[in-house]
Amino acid sequence: MVFPNVSTLELFKASKVLRDFMADNSGRVARDFIFYCYLCLRIIYIINHSMGRNKFSQREIEIIGKLLRRKMAGTRFQQKMVRHTLRTTFEFNIADFNIQGKAFGPEDLDECVRRGRIQILDDATIEAMKQRHAEKRQRDEALRQAEAVASGDAVDWQEVQRQWDEYYKNNPEEQPGL
């Protein structure tokens, strides 16, 4: 990321100030800097709005291609099901690769691979990447849960379950359903 501690809004405000400066002092330096700010905004937008993966194994690319062919030939409901499968099984979001309003088919997939927008890696690398991603998701979810419990927005259900089990272990005669 270009500016890790700067939000998109702050960059937009900075570029607006520089645009005003350029109107007063039509210098090349200010114009170049505004263009640089614009590029940074685009990069941040792409990073923040890319929802899926862009690295796949050859086998996954072949399956995704078959699913895209099925999507192109299917009914509206079948297309929705294929897109759902692509998102959930392969973390492949068509919106990350296509032009809005244009259908994304197997030819577009091949074009993305050819241009390097989608990278093909070996199976072992892809599996290791998936494993790291799953571990990161688990850590993030545990952190969100801990923050929610600390703020009072949620209850630590595992702790409640432990207390429940402990209570009925010590008081078996009060256990419901017996």
N, C-alpha and C positions, 0 to 999 in steps of 0.2 A: 504494500500500500504506500502511496506517495506521502501523505500526511496522516500518520496513524492517530494523532491526537486532535485533529481538526475535523469538525463535522462538515457535511456538504453545505449546510446553510451558512456556516462561517466562511467557507470558500466562496460561496455565491456572493455574500456581502462584500468580501475583499475584492472580488472581480468587478463588482458594481462601483466600488470606490475608485478602483484603477481605471475603469471605463470613463468615469467622470474626470479623472486626472488627465486621461488621454485627450478628452475633448478640449481641455484647457491647454495642454502641452502636447500637441500631436507629435510626440517623439516615437522613434522606432523602438526604444527600450520598453516603454509602457505598452506598446502594441504587442511586442513579443511576450511580455510578461502576462498580459491578458490571455493570449493564446495558450501559454503554458498553464494558466489557471483553468482554462476551459478543458484542456486535455486532462488535467488532474481531476476535475469534476466528472468527466466521462469515465475515467478509470475507476474512480470511487463508485460511480453508478453501476458499472459493469460488475465490479467485485461484490457489491451489496445485493445486486439483483440476479446474479447467477445462482440458480437454486440446485442444480444437479452436478453430476460429474462430467468431466471431459476426457477422462482416461478409461479405456475399456480394453478387454482382451479381444483377440480376433474372433473367438467363439461368441462373445457377447455382441460384437458388431454384426455378425451373421444373423443372430437371433433378432436383434433390433431391426435389421433390414427386412427380415421376414414379417415381423410385426408391422412395420411401416407399409409393406405391400398389402397386408391384410387390412390395415386402416384405410388405405386409399380405395380399396374395393368394397369396403363394408358400409353398412347402414350407419346412421348417426349414433345409435346406441352402441354398435360394435366399435365405432371410432372412439367413443368415450371409454369403453372398456380397454381398448388397446393403449390409449394414452395413460389410463390408470395403471396398467401393467408396466408400461415403460417407466412411469414415475416411481412406483413402489418397488418393483423388482430390480430395476437397473439404475435407478436415480437418474434417469434420462428425461430431461424436460425439453420438449420441442421448442418452447419459447426461448431457450438459451441459444438456439442455433438458427432459427428461421427468421424471415422477414415477416413482420406482423401482417396478417391478412392473407398470406400466401400459404398454400398447403405444403407441408414438409413431407417429402417422400423418400424412397430409397436412393434416388439419384442425388438428392440434397445431402443425404447422409454420406454417400461416397465423396461428394464434393468437399464436405467438411473434413473428412479424413485426408483427402488429397491436399487440402490447403493447410493442414496441421491444426485446425481448430479442435479436432478430436484426435487424441493420441491413442495409438494401439501399443499396449505393453504386454509382457508375458503374463501368464496366468498367476504365477507365484507373486509377482509384484502387485497385481490387482487384488489378490486375496489379502496380502499384508496391508494394503491401503484400506481395504474394507474393514479389516480388523481394527486398525488404528482409528478409523472414523467411528466405528461402533463404540470403542472405548471412550472416545472423546464425547460422544452423545450421552453415554452413561454418566460420565463425570459432570457434564453440563446439567443433566437432569437432576443428579444428586445435589449439585450446588443450588439449582433453582428451588428444589424441595426444601433444602436447609434454610435458604433465605425466606421462603414462604412461611415455614414453621417459626423462624425467629421473629418475623414481623407480625405473626398472628393470623396471617391470611389462610393458613392451612394447618392441619393437624398431622403429626408424625404417626401415620397409621401403623407402622411397624412397632413403634413404642407402645401404642395403645393395644395392639394385638399381644405383645409380650406381657403387658400388665393384666390383660384379660385372661390369658393362659395361666399366669401365675396365681391369680385370684381363684380360678376354678380348680387348679391343682391343689391349693390349700383348703378349698371348700367344695369338695366333690358332691356333697348332698344338695347344693344350690344350683348345680349345673342344669340348664334348661334341656328339656327333651328326654330326661332319664326317668 
